[in-house]
């Protein structure tokens, strides 16, 4: 009963939030709705006995990614409304058909995948975080380290892309300035 | 009771919302938001499959998807800021500089 109520509540909230995100004219409303939707999605993860992913979802998505978007939006004019100048019947029909086909495929997927074998079984006497760590550092060690390298590359590229005047050091310039003033 | 199908229906609806956003909006920031919605919808599907098949691989896949999403945002937002500084617009149509 409790699970039923929680599931339908989180489903309605998530769908509503993401609808606001997609259809809102204002970029700030859209970003706030996206942050709310991310937190409600972590509710699904807690319902599905994936506590570690729920916590990671809250920390990474609403902590890191949304903060990054918020800082990134300071570069843009986010106060005025988003101008979008097109009305196309064809686009609407294509979208409707694509979404319908997609839902059918997603719902039919478990029928095709019903005879798949388990790769990493859930062990009963261990907690979620512990069994996830065991699986990650044995079966998925290379993928884990590659994702770490990928995050490092993304961080360096983010710094290099946005910052200006990387060739002259700020601390050295400060030292020169202070020595001149003395 | 809530079954696997319920979670898949929610994931499908969220994925459709994200797809509509990606195809409909012309603001590049909105395209980034829509990709986040797509990634989250697939995450719900993965974690639900992980629970109802008793298999931890789904949760691991969702974990790596979160890592990919974080790095995608860092690189994409950096490029977007650079593009805005250069052209003063984050409209998708401003990217059409190669006219055939």
Interface residues (C-beta under 8 A of the other chain):
Chain A: X3 X4 X7 X11 X14 X15 X18 X19 X21 X22 X27 X30 X31 X34 X37 X38 X41 X44 X45 X48 X49 X50 X52 X53 X56 X57 X60 X61 X64 X65 X68 X69 X72 X73 X75 X76 X82 X83 X84 X86 X91 X94 X95 X98 X99 X102 X103 X106 X107 X109 X110 X116 X118 X119 X120 X121 X122 X131 X132 X135 X136 X140 X143 X147 X150 X151 X153 X154 X155 X157 X158 X160 X161 X162
Chain B: X1 X2 X4 X5 X6 X7 X8 X9 X10 X11 X12 X13 X14 X15 X16 X17 X18 X19 X20 X21 X23 X24 X25 X26 X27 X29 X30 X32 X33 X34 X36 X37 X40 X43 X44 X45 X47 X48 X49 X50 X51 X53 X54 X55 X56 X57 X59 X60 X62 X63 X64 X66 X67 X68 X69 X70 X71 X72 X73 X74 X75 X77 X78 X79 X80 X81 X82 X84 X85 X90 X91
